[in-house]
Amino acid sequence: MTIRDAIGQTILTLAHEDERIVVLTADLSQSLRVNQFRQTYPKRFFDVGVAEQNMAGIAAGLALSGKIPFLMSFAVFNPGLNLSMLRTIAYSNLNVKIIGGHSGLSNTGDGATHQALEDIAIMRTLANMTVLSPADEIDAKYMIQQAIKIDGPVYIRSTRLETPILKHQQIFDLGKLEQIYPFKKLDRTTSADPKLTPVILIATGVMNHTAVEAAAKLQEQALTVQVFNASSIKPIDRTKIKQIFLSSRLVVTLEDHQVAAGLGGLIAEIASEIGQPHAPLLRIGVENRFGQSARTPEELYATYGLDANTIITKILDQIE
């Protein structure tokens, strides 16, 4: 299942139990997988047309009226077009749940104008804003459930890509990093491995799958590698990240986003607070470029150096 399908289905399921839930889209109900919600609850569904900024204002009003609005559009418009309105929502700490669809390079056919590579950077700077980036349908499902419980604005990054289910806990812990390679069942501690791990990868969103693929291939070369899923970007486990820097030879961040001010930027900020020698940081993501169209997602990710083979080469270059 795609992450967007999981989000749409979970919103519909929760809406059966909570009449406060409403959905707003900008003529994108099919792309964002809320058509079934629209058919089931027509009086709780608002299609405002191509007027995303008006949609954000309506969502704010609905939140002030006691509803829980899901404000849904492509991430390039929401938050890309809506920053001023979303800033006001965050300033007022309104209970609006913001879904940024087709994020990163995943919108392969539509190209640069519809590929949001800046949304994490935008949203994590807003006070009161929770920022989440699911790795698969399980993450997405539990994120929506958590978002309902948070009394305040939440941003959830979505994608159109089909993502395999990772081997991980069947739950999402807000603010926590989760080790997904090698998989450690019920390992909820924040203590670091006392032995130095040569390489630790911290990935977010769809890049978790590529991180696991790269780690498995590096392991074949007798290199010890761990992968952590940073699906909770804000809040994030700063203590665990500092421990990771002190227990490895190299830390690598992977994101389908600009390296500037995204996950890599956040991890660099945290590393700068460590008052002793620690592992260097390699940030892998889109580097000061816009997206483009391609025939397949695989072709596009390879072009931007976000495929497993390129990632492996960059890591080996760093540790040799």
C-alpha positions in Angstrom: 0.0 0.0 0.0 1.2 3.5 -0.7 1.6 6.0 2.2 -1.2 8.2 0.7 -3.6 5.2 0.6 -2.8 4.4 4.3 -3.4 8.0 5.3 -6.7 8.2 3.4 -8.0 4.9 4.9 -6.9 5.7 8.4 -8.7 9.1 8.3 -11.8 7.4 7.1 -11.6 4.8 9.9 -11.1 7.3 12.6 -13.9 9.5 11.2 -16.4 6.7 12.0 -15.6 7.1 15.7 -15.0 10.9 15.8 -17.5 13.3 14.3 -15.1 16.2 14.7 -12.9 15.0 11.8 -13.4 16.9 8.5 -11.3 16.9 5.3 -10.4 19.8 3.0 -8.8 19.4 -0.4 -7.9 21.6 -3.3 -9.5 19.6 -6.1 -7.2 16.6 -5.3 -9.4 14.1 -3.5 -8.4 11.3 -5.9 -4.7 12.0 -5.7 -4.8 12.2 -2.0 -7.0 9.1 -1.6 -9.9 10.7 0.2 -12.6 10.0 -2.4 -14.1 7.4 -0.1 -14.3 9.9 2.7 -16.0 12.3 0.3 -18.6 9.7 -0.6 -19.2 8.5 3.0 -19.3 11.9 4.7 -20.2 14.5 2.1 -21.2 17.1 4.7 -17.8 16.7 6.4 -15.8 17.1 3.1 -14.8 20.5 1.6 -13.4 20.8 -1.9 -12.4 24.4 -2.2 -11.0 24.1 -5.7 -7.6 25.5 -6.7 -7.5 27.9 -3.8 -5.1 26.5 -1.2 -4.7 29.7 0.8 -8.5 30.0 1.2 -8.6 26.4 2.2 -6.1 27.0 5.0 -8.3 29.9 6.3 -11.3 27.6 6.3 -9.4 24.9 8.1 -8.5 27.5 10.8 -12.1 28.5 11.2 -13.2 24.8 11.5 -10.6 24.2 14.1 -11.8 27.2 16.1 -15.3 25.7 15.9 -14.1 22.5 17.5 -13.5 20.4 14.5 -10.4 18.4 13.6 -9.7 19.5 10.0 -7.3 17.6 7.7 -5.9 20.2 5.4 -4.7 18.2 2.3 -2.9 19.2 -0.9 0.4 18.6 -2.7 3.3 19.5 -0.5 4.6 22.0 -3.1 1.4 24.0 -2.4 0.8 22.9 1.2 3.0 24.2 2.8 4.8 25.7 -0.2 2.0 28.1 -1.1 0.5 28.4 2.3 3.3 29.4 4.6 1.8 32.7 5.8 -1.5 31.0 6.6 0.2 27.9 8.2 2.3 30.3 10.3 -0.8 31.9 11.7 -2.3 28.4 12.4 0.9 27.5 14.3 1.0 30.9 16.1 -2.6 30.3 17.3 -1.7 26.6 18.0 -4.9 25.5 16.1 -5.8 21.9 15.9 -5.2 21.5 12.2 -3.6 18.4 10.6 -1.7 19.3 7.5 -1.0 16.6 4.8 1.7 17.4 2.2 1.1 15.0 -0.6 3.5 13.9 -3.5 6.5 15.1 -1.5 10.1 14.9 -2.6 10.9 13.6 -6.1 8.0 11.1 -6.0 5.9 13.1 -8.4 8.0 11.9 -11.3 5.8 12.8 -14.2 4.9 16.4 -13.1 8.5 17.5 -12.6 10.0 20.4 -10.7 6.9 22.5 -10.3 5.2 19.7 -8.3 8.1 18.2 -6.4 8.4 19.6 -2.9 12.0 19.4 -1.7 11.8 22.2 0.9 8.8 21.3 3.0 10.6 19.8 6.0 12.8 22.9 6.2 9.8 25.1 6.1 7.7 23.3 8.7 10.3 22.4 11.3 11.0 26.1 11.8 7.4 26.9 12.8 6.9 27.0 16.6 4.1 24.6 17.9 4.4 22.5 14.7 4.9 18.7 14.9 6.6 17.4 11.8 6.3 13.7 10.7 7.6 11.8 7.7 6.4 8.1 7.5 8.5 5.4 6.1 5.7 3.0 5.1 1.9 2.4 5.6 2.4 1.2 9.2 4.1 4.5 10.1 1.5 6.5 8.3 -1.4 4.7 10.0 0.0 5.3 13.5 1.0 8.8 12.7 -2.6 9.7 11.8 -3.8 8.1 15.1 -1.2 10.1 17.0 -2.0 13.3 15.2 -5.6 13.1 16.4 -4.4 13.0 20.0 -2.1 16.0 19.6 -3.9 19.2 20.5 -2.2 21.5 18.0 -0.9 21.6 14.4 0.7 18.6 12.8 2.4 18.3 9.4 2.6 14.8 7.8 4.6 14.3 4.7 3.0 11.9 2.2 4.1 10.3 -1.1 2.6 8.5 -4.1 5.3 5.9 -4.2 4.6 2.2 -3.4 6.7 1.5 -0.3 7.3 -2.0 1.1 6.6 -2.6 4.7 9.8 -2.3 6.8 10.6 -4.8 9.5 9.9 -2.7 12.6 7.7 -2.3 15.6 4.0 -2.3 14.8 3.7 1.1 16.4 4.9 4.7 16.0 6.6 6.5 19.0 6.4 10.2 18.7 9.9 11.8 19.1 11.8 8.5 19.0 14.3 7.0 16.5 13.6 3.4 15.6 16.4 0.9 14.7 15.2 -0.9 11.6 18.5 -2.6 10.5 19.5 -4.9 12.0 16.0 -5.2 13.3 15.8 -5.4 17.1 12.4 -6.4 18.4 11.2 -4.4 21.4 14.4 -2.5 21.7 13.1 0.7 23.2 16.2 1.9 25.1 18.1 5.1 24.3 21.4 3.6 25.3 24.2 3.5 22.8 26.2 0.4 21.8 29.4 0.6 23.9 31.4 -0.7 20.8 32.0 1.7 17.9 29.7 0.9 15.0 31.5 1.9 11.8 28.5 3.4 10.0 25.1 4.5 11.3 22.4 5.7 8.8 19.6 7.9 9.9 16.9 8.1 7.2 13.4 9.6 6.9 10.4 8.8 4.7 10.9 6.7 1.6 14.7 6.8 2.0 14.5 4.2 4.8 14.0 1.5 2.2 17.1 2.6 0.3 19.0 2.9 3.5 18.2 -0.7 4.4 19.2 -1.9 0.9 22.5 0.0 1.1 23.2 -1.3 4.6 22.6 -4.9 3.6 25.1 -4.6 0.7 27.6 -2.9 3.0 27.2 -5.7 5.5 28.2 -8.2 2.8 31.5 -6.3 2.6 32.1 -7.0 6.3 31.1 -3.5 7.4 29.0 -3.1 10.5 26.0 -0.9 9.7 22.9 0.2 11.6 19.9 2.1 10.2 17.5 4.3 12.2 14.2 5.5 11.0 13.7 9.2 11.8 10.0 9.4 11.0 9.5 11.9 13.8 11.4 14.9 12.8 9.9 17.4 15.3 10.1 16.4 18.1 13.2 14.2 17.7 15.3 12.3 20.2 18.3 14.6 20.6 19.9 12.5 23.3 19.8 9.4 21.2 21.3 11.2 18.2 24.2 12.5 20.4 24.8 9.0 21.6 24.9 7.8 18.0 27.6 10.3 17.1 29.7 9.1 20.1 29.3 5.4 19.2 30.1 5.3 15.5 32.9 6.2 13.0 30.5 7.8 10.5 26.9 9.1 10.7 25.0 9.4 7.4 21.6 11.1 6.9 19.4 10.2 4.0 16.4 12.2 2.8 14.3 12.9 -0.3 14.6 16.6 0.3 17.2 19.4 0.1 20.1 18.7 2.4 19.9 22.3 3.4 17.8 22.6 6.6 16.2 19.2 6.2 16.9 16.1 8.3 20.6 16.4 7.6 20.6 20.1 8.7 18.7 19.1 11.9 21.2 16.3 12.7 24.1 18.7 12.0 22.6 21.2 14.5 22.4 18.6 17.2 25.9 17.3 16.5 27.2 20.8 16.9 26.0 20.7 20.6 28.3 17.8 21.4 31.2 19.1 23.5 33.7 16.3 22.7 35.2 14.6 19.6 32.6 12.6 17.6 31.9 10.9 14.3 31.8 13.0 11.1 28.5 13.5 9.4 27.7 12.8 5.7 24.5 14.3 4.5 22.9 12.7 1.5 19.9 14.3 -0.2 19.2 16.8 -3.1 22.0 19.3 -3.2 20.9 22.8 -4.3 18.9 21.6 -7.3 15.3 21.5 -8.3 13.6 18.3 -9.4 12.8 17.3 -13.0 10.6 14.8 -14.9 11.6 11.2 -15.6 10.1 8.0 -16.9 10.4 6.2 -13.6 11.1 7.1 -10.0 14.1 4.8 -10.0 15.7 6.8 -12.9 15.1 10.1 -11.1 16.5 9.0 -7.8 19.6 7.6 -9.4 20.0 10.9 -11.3 20.1 12.7 -7.9 22.4 10.2 -6.2 19.7 8.8 -4.0 20.0 5.2 -5.1 21.6 2.5 -3.0 24.7 2.1 -5.2 25.6 5.8 -5.2 25.0 5.9 -1.4 27.3 3.0 -0.9 30.0 4.6 -3.0 29.8 7.9 -1.0 30.0 6.0 2.3 33.0 3.9 1.3 34.8 7.0 0.1 34.3 8.5 3.5 35.6 5.6 5.6 38.5 4.4 3.4 
